[in-house]
């Protein structure tokens, strides 16, 4: 009985840790993707404006994320 309680507690703690890691680092991939998009825009556009490119990339990436959900 005691072994089952310890197992359940470990599973609950593991779930909490995974949730915290996911919430802290989920933005990291988005930032990297936006930076890659901005770099691609810089290489393909003659008139490059970093702020406009970043805004465009963020909007397009967020659209794609929402369409997957």
C-alpha positions in Angstrom: 0.0 0.0 0.0 2.8 2.4 0.9 4.6 1.6 -2.3 1.5 2.6 -4.3 1.3 5.9 -2.6 4.9 6.7 -3.3 4.5 5.8 -6.9 1.4 8.0 -7.2 3.2 10.9 -5.5 6.2 10.6 -7.9 3.9 10.6 -10.9 2.0 13.7 -9.7 5.4 15.5 -9.0 6.6 14.5 -12.5 3.5 15.9 -14.2 3.9 19.1 -12.3 7.5 19.4 -13.3 6.7 18.7 -16.9 4.0 21.3 -16.9 6.3 24.0 -15.4 9.1 23.2 -17.9 6.6 23.4 -20.8 5.2 26.8 -19.6 8.7 28.2 -19.1 10.3 27.1 -22.4 7.4 27.0 -24.9 8.2 30.5 -26.0 11.8 29.6 -26.8 10.9 27.7 -30.0 8.7 30.5 -31.2 11.5 33.1 -30.8 13.9 30.9 -32.7 11.4 30.4 -35.5 10.7 34.1 -35.8 14.4 34.9 -35.9 14.9 32.3 -38.7 12.0 33.9 -40.6 13.4 37.4 -40.2 16.8 36.1 -41.5 15.2 34.6 -44.5 13.3 37.8 -45.2 16.6 39.7 -45.0 18.2 37.5 -47.6 15.3 37.6 -50.0 14.2 41.2 -49.7 16.0 44.3 -51.1 14.2 46.8 -48.9 14.6 45.2 -45.5 13.0 46.6 -42.4 13.6 44.4 -39.3 10.6 45.5 -37.3 8.2 45.0 -40.2 9.7 41.6 -41.0 9.5 40.5 -37.4 5.9 41.6 -37.1 5.0 39.8 -40.4 6.8 36.6 -39.3 5.1 36.6 -35.9 1.7 36.9 -37.5 2.3 34.2 -40.0 3.7 31.8 -37.5 0.8 32.4 -35.0 -1.7 31.8 -37.9 0.0 28.4 -38.6 0.0 27.4 -35.0 -3.7 28.2 -34.6 -4.6 26.3 -37.8 -2.9 23.2 -36.4 -5.0 23.4 -33.2 
